[in-house]
Amino acid sequence: MVIPKLYLEASIFNFHFYEMRPREMADTRKLFRLIKAERYEAYTSEYAVEELKKASKEKYQKMLVLVKKYTKKIFSYDDETERLAGIYLDKKIIPVKYRTDARHVASAAVNKLDFVVSYNFGHIVKLKTMIGTGFANLREGYRQVGITTPEEVLEYDTERNA
């Protein structure tokens, strides 16, 4: 069986503790349980870890524990990710102001992952981003990366194991 490879964007680590959104918190925690059960392989990047530093010191430490416990690898900053993210920005797929959001999707593409999992509906989990990055990736020799929420991953997991 092929195990899907997930890029966990910074919001996913945050929602593990976000009690103000109980459904999303529950879905995120279930996703982490499935990662632990080896139904998925999880990855993230230095870009995400840097974003996590914006939280309080205590919350950052808790999120960093999740990163270390559940991800197989933290992708480093690299020129190819920066180049591909730059294309997303130049094509106005993602606004220049949100360069790190572009880096998340680009890191997943460069590292041949299957999905970006995020709760960032502003610039990542949206149709414009899915279509635009998909076309850009194909033009640049990468495959399209799915962009989704934990809820959609959980639905996918139910369907593939039915």
C-alpha positions as protocol buffer text, in pm:
chain_id: "A"
residue {
  index: 1
  type: MET
  ca { x: 0 y: 0 z: 0 }
}
residue {
  index: 2
  type: VAL
  ca { x: 122 y: 347 z: -88 }
}
residue {
  index: 3
  type: ILE
  ca { x: 143 y: 576 z: 214 }
}
residue {
  index: 4
  type: PRO
  ca { x: 50 y: 936 z: 128 }
}
residue {
  index: 5
  type: LYS
  ca { x: 314 y: 1195 z: 211 }
}
residue {
  index: 6
  type: LEU
  ca { x: 181 y: 1506 z: 384 }
}
residue {
  index: 7
  type: TYR
  ca { x: 338 y: 1847 z: 424 }
}
residue {
  index: 8
  type: LEU
  ca { x: 210 y: 1991 z: 751 }
}
residue {
  index: 9
  type: GLU
  ca { x: 185 y: 2370 z: 726 }
}
residue {
  index: 10
  type: ALA
  ca { x: 228 y: 2573 z: 1046 }
}
residue {
  index: 11
  type: SER
  ca { x: -145 y: 2611 z: 1116 }
}
residue {
  index: 12
  type: ILE
  ca { x: -179 y: 2236 z: 1168 }
}
residue {
  index: 13
  type: PHE
  ca { x: 52 y: 2239 z: 1469 }
}
residue {
  index: 14
  type: ASN
  ca { x: -139 y: 2536 z: 1609 }
}
residue {
  index: 15
  type: PHE
  ca { x: -482 y: 2373 z: 1568 }
}
residue {
  index: 16
  type: HIS
  ca { x: -373 y: 2074 z: 1772 }
}
residue {
  index: 17
  type: PHE
  ca { x: -413 y: 2307 z: 2073 }
}
residue {
  index: 18
  type: TYR
  ca { x: -682 y: 2545 z: 1946 }
}
residue {
  index: 19
  type: GLU
  ca { x: -974 y: 2483 z: 2181 }
}
residue {
  index: 20
  type: MET
  ca { x: -1179 y: 2770 z: 2035 }
}
residue {
  index: 21
  type: ARG
  ca { x: -1234 y: 2555 z: 1724 }
}
residue {
  index: 22
  type: PRO
  ca { x: -1313 y: 2212 z: 1874 }
}
residue {
  index: 23
  type: ARG
  ca { x: -1403 y: 2034 z: 1548 }
}
residue {
  index: 24
  type: GLU
  ca { x: -1083 y: 2144 z: 1377 }
}
residue {
  index: 25
  type: MET
  ca { x: -883 y: 2058 z: 1688 }
}
residue {
  index: 26
  type: ALA
  ca { x: -1039 y: 1709 z: 1696 }
}
residue {
  index: 27
  type: ASP
  ca { x: -970 y: 1654 z: 1324 }
}
residue {
  index: 28
  type: THR
  ca { x: -611 y: 1767 z: 1367 }
}
residue {
  index: 29
  type: ARG
  ca { x: -556 y: 1539 z: 1663 }
}
residue {
  index: 30
  type: LYS
  ca { x: -707 y: 1246 z: 1473 }
}
residue {
  index: 31
  type: LEU
  ca { x: -473 y: 1320 z: 1182 }
}
residue {
  index: 32
  type: PHE
  ca { x: -175 y: 1307 z: 1420 }
}
residue {
  index: 33
  type: ARG
  ca { x: -300 y: 971 z: 1551 }
}
residue {
  index: 34
  type: LEU
  ca { x: -315 y: 836 z: 1194 }
}
residue {
  index: 35
  type: ILE
  ca { x: 36 y: 966 z: 1130 }
}
residue {
  index: 36
  type: LYS
  ca { x: 154 y: 785 z: 1443 }
}
residue {
  index: 37
  type: ALA
  ca { x: -23 y: 470 z: 1317 }
}
residue {
  index: 38
  type: GLU
  ca { x: 181 y: 506 z: 995 }
}
residue {
  index: 39
  type: ARG
  ca { x: -120 y: 565 z: 770 }
}
residue {
  index: 40
  type: TYR
  ca { x: 57 y: 882 z: 652 }
}
residue {
  index: 41
  type: GLU
  ca { x: 410 y: 1015 z: 645 }
}
residue {
  index: 42
  type: ALA
  ca { x: 434 y: 1371 z: 774 }
}
residue {
  index: 43
  type: TYR
  ca { x: 689 y: 1633 z: 679 }
}
residue {
  index: 44
  type: THR
  ca { x: 729 y: 2005 z: 736 }
}
residue {
  index: 45
  type: SER
  ca { x: 995 y: 2268 z: 674 }
}
residue {
  index: 46
  type: GLU
  ca { x: 1212 y: 2528 z: 838 }
}
residue {
  index: 47
  type: TYR
  ca { x: 962 y: 2780 z: 697 }
}
residue {
  index: 48
  type: ALA
  ca { x: 687 y: 2630 z: 914 }
}
residue {
  index: 49
  type: VAL
  ca { x: 909 y: 2606 z: 1221 }
}
residue {
  index: 50
  type: GLU
  ca { x: 1001 y: 2972 z: 1179 }
}
residue {
  index: 51
  type: GLU
  ca { x: 631 y: 3062 z: 1166 }
}
residue {
  index: 52
  type: LEU
  ca { x: 566 y: 2869 z: 1485 }
}
residue {
  index: 53
  type: LYS
  ca { x: 810 y: 3099 z: 1666 }
}
residue {
  index: 54
  type: LYS
  ca { x: 548 y: 3376 z: 1642 }
}
residue {
  index: 55
  type: ALA
  ca { x: 349 y: 3199 z: 1917 }
}
residue {
  index: 56
  type: SER
  ca { x: 413 y: 3242 z: 2286 }
}
residue {
  index: 57
  type: LYS
  ca { x: 724 y: 3066 z: 2411 }
}
residue {
  index: 58
  type: GLU
  ca { x: 515 y: 2804 z: 2591 }
}
residue {
  index: 59
  type: LYS
  ca { x: 295 y: 2728 z: 2291 }
}
residue {
  index: 60
  type: TYR
  ca { x: 595 y: 2727 z: 2057 }
}
residue {
  index: 61
  type: GLN
  ca { x: 761 y: 2462 z: 2274 }
}
residue {
  index: 62
  type: LYS
  ca { x: 445 y: 2246 z: 2264 }
}
residue {
  index: 63
  type: MET
  ca { x: 419 y: 2277 z: 1886 }
}
residue {
  index: 64
  type: LEU
  ca { x: 787 y: 2199 z: 1845 }
}
residue {
  index: 65
  type: VAL
  ca { x: 732 y: 1874 z: 2038 }
}
residue {
  index: 66
  type: LEU
  ca { x: 466 y: 1780 z: 1777 }
}
residue {
  index: 67
  type: VAL
  ca { x: 703 y: 1865 z: 1493 }
}
residue {
  index: 68
  type: LYS
  ca { x: 977 y: 1646 z: 1636 }
}
residue {
  index: 69
  type: LYS
  ca { x: 744 y: 1360 z: 1732 }
}
residue {
  index: 70
  type: TYR
  ca { x: 536 y: 1330 z: 1416 }
}
residue {
  index: 71
  type: THR
  ca { x: 740 y: 1452 z: 1119 }
}
residue {
  index: 72
  type: LYS
  ca { x: 986 y: 1227 z: 940 }
}
residue {
  index: 73
  type: LYS
  ca { x: 1189 y: 1524 z: 820 }
}
residue {
  index: 74
  type: ILE
  ca { x: 1204 y: 1901 z: 842 }
}
residue {
  index: 75
  type: PHE
  ca { x: 1302 y: 2029 z: 499 }
}
residue {
  index: 76
  type: SER
  ca { x: 1572 y: 2295 z: 503 }
}
residue {
  index: 77
  type: TYR
  ca { x: 1562 y: 2626 z: 324 }
}
residue {
  index: 78
  type: ASP
  ca { x: 1673 y: 2568 z: -35 }
}
residue {
  index: 79
  type: ASP
  ca { x: 1716 y: 2756 z: -362 }
}
residue {
  index: 80
  type: GLU
  ca { x: 1476 y: 2541 z: -563 }
}
residue {
  index: 81
  type: THR
  ca { x: 1192 y: 2597 z: -316 }
}
residue {
  index: 82
  type: GLU
  ca { x: 1264 y: 2971 z: -326 }
}
residue {
  index: 83
  type: ARG
  ca { x: 1264 y: 2967 z: -708 }
}
residue {
  index: 84
  type: LEU
  ca { x: 932 y: 2782 z: -734 }
}
residue {
  index: 85
  type: ALA
  ca { x: 774 y: 2999 z: -463 }
}
residue {
  index: 86
  type: GLY
  ca { x: 892 y: 3302 z: -660 }
}
residue {
  index: 87
  type: ILE
  ca { x: 703 y: 3176 z: -965 }
}
residue {
  index: 88
  type: TYR
  ca { x: 383 y: 3147 z: -759 }
}
residue {
  index: 89
  type: LEU
  ca { x: 435 y: 3507 z: -645 }
}
residue {
  index: 90
  type: ASP
  ca { x: 527 y: 3640 z: -993 }
}
residue {
  index: 91
  type: LYS
  ca { x: 215 y: 3478 z: -1140 }
}
residue {
  index: 92
  type: LYS
  ca { x: 7 y: 3631 z: -855 }
}
residue {
  index: 93
  type: ILE
  ca { x: -114 y: 3287 z: -748 }
}
residue {
  index: 94
  type: ILE
  ca { x: -23 y: 3387 z: -392 }
}
residue {
  index: 95
  type: PRO
  ca { x: 25 y: 3755 z: -295 }
}
residue {
  index: 96
  type: VAL
  ca { x: 387 y: 3867 z: -251 }
}
residue {
  index: 97
  type: LYS
  ca { x: 304 y: 3971 z: 105 }
}
residue {
  index: 98
  type: TYR
  ca { x: 250 y: 3601 z: 187 }
}
residue {
  index: 99
  type: ARG
  ca { x: 580 y: 3464 z: 55 }
}
residue {
  index: 100
  type: THR
  ca { x: 600 y: 3198 z: 327 }
}
residue {
  index: 101
  type: ASP
  ca { x: 265 y: 3053 z: 216 }
}
residue {
  index: 102
  type: ALA
  ca { x: 415 y: 3013 z: -131 }
}
residue {
  index: 103
  type: ARG
  ca { x: 720 y: 2848 z: 21 }
}
residue {
  index: 104
  type: HIS
  ca { x: 506 y: 2586 z: 196 }
}
residue {
  index: 105
  type: VAL
  ca { x: 345 y: 2471 z: -130 }
}
residue {
  index: 106
  type: ALA
  ca { x: 675 y: 2492 z: -317 }
}
residue {
  index: 107
  type: SER
  ca { x: 854 y: 2287 z: -52 }
}
residue {
  index: 108
  type: ALA
  ca { x: 593 y: 2013 z: -85 }
}
residue {
  index: 109
  type: ALA
  ca { x: 630 y: 2012 z: -464 }
}
residue {
  index: 110
  type: VAL
  ca { x: 1010 y: 2017 z: -466 }
}
residue {
  index: 111
  type: ASN
  ca { x: 1020 y: 1732 z: -215 }
}
residue {
  index: 112
  type: LYS
  ca { x: 767 y: 1522 z: -408 }
}
residue {
  index: 113
  type: LEU
  ca { x: 497 y: 1513 z: -143 }
}
residue {
  index: 114
  type: ASP
  ca { x: 133 y: 1431 z: -212 }
}
residue {
  index: 115
  type: PHE
  ca { x: -55 y: 1691 z: -9 }
}
residue {
  index: 116
  type: VAL
  ca { x: -15 y: 2019 z: 176 }
}
residue {
  index: 117
  type: VAL
  ca { x: -237 y: 2006 z: 485 }
}
residue {
  index: 118
  type: SER
  ca { x: -338 y: 2345 z: 619 }
}
residue {
  index: 119
  type: TYR
  ca { x: -607 y: 2556 z: 781 }
}
residue {
  index: 120
  type: ASN
  ca { x: -482 y: 2868 z: 603 }
}
residue {
  index: 121
  type: PHE
  ca { x: -789 y: 2948 z: 391 }
}
residue {
  index: 122
  type: GLY
  ca { x: -659 y: 3293 z: 303 }
}
residue {
  index: 123
  type: HIS
  ca { x: -374 y: 3193 z: 71 }
}
residue {
  index: 124
  type: ILE
  ca { x: -321 y: 2817 z: 73 }
}
residue {
  index: 125
  type: VAL
  ca { x: -643 y: 2613 z: 94 }
}
residue {
  index: 126
  type: LYS
  ca { x: -833 y: 2786 z: -184 }
}
residue {
  index: 127
  type: LEU
  ca { x: -922 y: 2703 z: -540 }
}
residue {
  index: 128
  type: LYS
  ca { x: -706 y: 2977 z: -696 }
}
residue {
  index: 129
  type: THR
  ca { x: -399 y: 2842 z: -517 }
}
residue {
  index: 130
  type: MET
  ca { x: -477 y: 2479 z: -599 }
}
residue {
  index: 131
  type: ILE
  ca { x: -523 y: 2546 z: -970 }
}
residue {
  index: 132
  type: GLY
  ca { x: -246 y: 2803 z: -1005 }
}
residue {
  index: 133
  type: THR
  ca { x: 22 y: 2610 z: -823 }
}
residue {
  index: 134
  type: GLY
  ca { x: -82 y: 2292 z: -1004 }
}
residue {
  index: 135
  type: PHE
  ca { x: -27 y: 2453 z: -1346 }
}
residue {
  index: 136
  type: ALA
  ca { x: 297 y: 2620 z: -1235 }
}
residue {
  index: 137
  type: ASN
  ca { x: 429 y: 2291 z: -1096 }
}
residue {
  index: 138
  type: LEU
  ca { x: 353 y: 2106 z: -1418 }
}
residue {
  index: 139
  type: ARG
  ca { x: 521 y: 2379 z: -1627 }
}
residue {
  index: 140
  type: GLU
  ca { x: 829 y: 2357 z: -1404 }
}
residue {
  index: 141
  type: GLY
  ca { x: 852 y: 1976 z: -1416 }
}
residue {
  index: 142
  type: TYR
  ca { x: 686 y: 1898 z: -1084 }
}
residue {
  index: 143
  type: ARG
  ca { x: 363 y: 1716 z: -1025 }
}
residue {
  index: 144
  type: GLN
  ca { x: 57 y: 1881 z: -883 }
}
residue {
  index: 145
  type: VAL
  ca { x: 35 y: 1874 z: -503 }
}
residue {
  index: 146
  type: GLY
  ca { x: -303 y: 1836 z: -339 }
}
residue {
  index: 147
  type: ILE
  ca { x: -394 y: 2116 z: -100 }
}
residue {
  index: 148
  type: THR
  ca { x: -633 y: 2017 z: 173 }
}
residue {
  index: 149
  type: THR
  ca { x: -750 y: 2037 z: 533 }
}
residue {
  index: 150
  type: PRO
  ca { x: -722 y: 1760 z: 793 }
}
residue {
  index: 151
  type: GLU
  ca { x: -1095 y: 1695 z: 755 }
}
residue {
  index: 152
  type: GLU
  ca { x: -1051 y: 1616 z: 386 }
}
residue {
  index: 153
  type: VAL
  ca { x: -754 y: 1391 z: 460 }
}
residue {
  index: 154
  type: LEU
  ca { x: -964 y: 1202 z: 714 }
}
residue {
  index: 155
  type: GLU
  ca { x: -1243 y: 1158 z: 457 }
}
residue {
  index: 156
  type: TYR
  ca { x: -983 y: 1032 z: 208 }
}
residue {
  index: 157
  type: ASP
  ca { x: -852 y: 789 z: 468 }
}
residue {
  index: 158
  type: THR
  ca { x: -1203 y: 653 z: 530 }
}
residue {
  index: 159
  type: GLU
  ca { x: -1262 y: 606 z: 156 }
}
residue {
  index: 160
  type: ARG
  ca { x: -930 y: 435 z: 82 }
}
residue {
  index: 161
  type: ASN
  ca { x: -974 y: 192 z: 371 }
}
residue {
  index: 162
  type: ALA
  ca { x: -1343 y: 110 z: 317 }
}
